[in-house]
Amino acid sequence: MTSPQYPGGGAPDRVVPSLPDYDPDDQIENAVISRLTANWHRRAMVKRPEPDLDELFEPDRPDYPEHLIPFREHPFYRAMDPEVRAHMLGWGWVAFNKHVMDTEQHVVNPTFSLVIQGTFDTGLDMETLSTAMTQAMLDEQYHTLMHLNASSVMRRRRGWRMPESALPLGYKATRLRQRMAASEEPWQRDLSALAFATVAEISINSYLDLIAQDDEIQPINKVTAVMHNRDEYCHSSIADELAKAVYDRLGPAQRALFREAMVDGLEAFAANSFGTWHRIVDLVGAEGGHEMLHEVEHDPSAKRLLSNFSGLHKFCAELDILEELEFDWSTVTIEGP
């Protein structure tokens, strides 16, 4: 993303001191990305044997944590027939997996592809960066398969027909698609994609932890989230370094748009996907469920789905943009120093 191509480019209004121009003779340059690229064959889940998922299935366990359902305390839900509630939890697991897959396929991988195409001016070694992006894209494809398999095992063992195609596009991917459709210039679409992918890759660990740290649900579901999480700790480091490198070279107008898109991404990744739950209510035939969802969605005391934004808070602090983001950090959890 160079100045001649995009309006508002040129000398940035604030230089991030930790990100000097790329020096091909400096052996320390790109240390994080280079190290992670070299270690890919050892740490990537796609390079490891797959567990026998069917052997991990325990029919008496719930498929999705009930405490993550935004309407779990509503009287209408509490009064549902237990079999209907079990179906709601099954759909909750399919929806969780679909949201992950949609984020990988419609937010993250398209942005990584833009990086490989040289869309963004990073100042980083392009060969190393392209290798890291290609490895990450392969990881994301495998993660999509992992989550698809996890839903498939549940459907097969339960005897329930719950296809992903019955659910709408995940809210995070939908929100980015809306932003890009409203953008007038290619550079605005590119930076929106980068901002959303950055939020996705730095927050995905917290999102997966919602399942990975739950000991009550299906073991297969917990294991899927744990396995996916291992790769994402690496991806978050790559996304962090990439976004900082790009931001360092943006002009004032571009930086302002990136920050605004970051806020949009933060809100999207923290939110419950009520559009998906409305569809699930129809699928399980819960008459009166839409009224319940409307009540919960517009309840000012309703909690976000994702609350731990420690990684993103640290990222924004290191870029010194916390005060410039119109995001209420008091509504989320910030851990660590």
Secondary structure, 3 states (H helix, E strand, C coil): CCCCCCCCCCCCCCCCCCCCCCCCCCCCCCHHHHHHHHCHHHHCHHHCCCCCHHHHCCCCCCCCCHHHCCCCCCHHHHCCCHHHHHHHHHHHHHHHHHHHHHHHHHHHHHHHHHHHCCCCCCCCCHHHHHHHHHHHHHHHHHHHHHHHHHHHHHHHHHCCCCCHHHCCCCHHHHHHHHHHHHCCCHHHHHHHHHHHHHHHHHHHHHHHHHHHCCCCCCHHHHHHHHHHHHHHHHHHHHHHHHHHHHHHCCCHHHHHHHHHHHHHHHHHHHCCCHHHHHHHHHHHCCCCHHHHHHHHHCCCCCCCCCCECHHHHHHHHHCCCHHHCCCCHHHCECCCC
